């Protein structure tokens, strides 16, 4: 539903986090964090290891409750509109969610079907694009870490979700893979999408406007 | 949107496919069950009377233990590869996905037990008049093991060595099941009506199937964060 309504030109506030605080163990990761993600924006969350980047992403997806504060999707708290939010949001975490017993196509077919856009035919063109051609029949456990990552990231070409939340999407990718992914990011934000990601890699900001949040390691 | 039913079917399809590619994981509990049941006549002596008397208990205890063997797999693999996180982010209530996982676990572990149940009864010289009731107790009881087991697995999935804790958590919950199941079969063996214990097992089944998904959901939200 959200894909069509969000493609108009004026930027809409997709996701708004207000006064978020997160405490893991006895350490405050961040407190009173605010961010507003509009359509057409890419947000990069930076910070050293352990600063709470992944925790912030998981709070934004709703996987992890925040100690304080609220996350709103299109003006509604994500706890109230969980199903709509999950329909409109794609999260690829540190663990990619690729079943190692299944082939690339079987993995992609599953995710396409549960998002309500079942594949009509095996996505050979997409596999060629992400460099998995010739590996269609091999269960994912027989592929390299980078190739498994590519299976998960191939979902970005199949989804219609306007909001992407990506935890270290460039991990294990080669230079060509990173360029391909950045091109896809540019395409996505140009058509009214938005991306929140963490990355240790510098992102070539020329292709799209980049907002940055820096988290500090707090003792 | 794919709809709750559509997502349920997709999860079942995917998990059945995954399970069909890990055959040894499926066969091991079954082989364990067969070995235990076939060792009993050797251990306690082949007197047909003794065997027939202990048959309900032996079959049910070994079925319970063999079901516990494969229980952890329900969420552990998904937790490790991130599929569990993705499942929690599906545009459907988590209870639906949980029910799909329970259904798949039941099909993969309990249906084989139901198929070989007559063989187990034969091995232990259970009177043929009680075979039907034994089969009914397994039919009613195994979904309870899958559903109650899912709660335990959801709570322990993020622990590295959750196996022992899982058994400690679950076995006390399943003891009533064991008592009523063996009571039903023993009643049938001695020619009495087994309706009472069977009805109670049916009640267990209804309660666990309806309430377990909510408990599993809460457990998963605690474990996955």
Interface residues (C-beta under 8 A of the other chain):
Chain A: X58 X61 X62 X63 X64 X65 X83 X84 X86 X87 X89 X91 X93 X94 X95 X96 X97 X98 X99 X100 X101 X102 X106 X110 X111 X113 X114 X115 X116 X118 X139
Chain B: X1 X2 X3 X6 X7 X10 X11 X13 X14 X17 X18 X21 X22 X80 X81 X82 X83 X85 X86 X88 X89 X90 X91 X92 X93 X224 X225
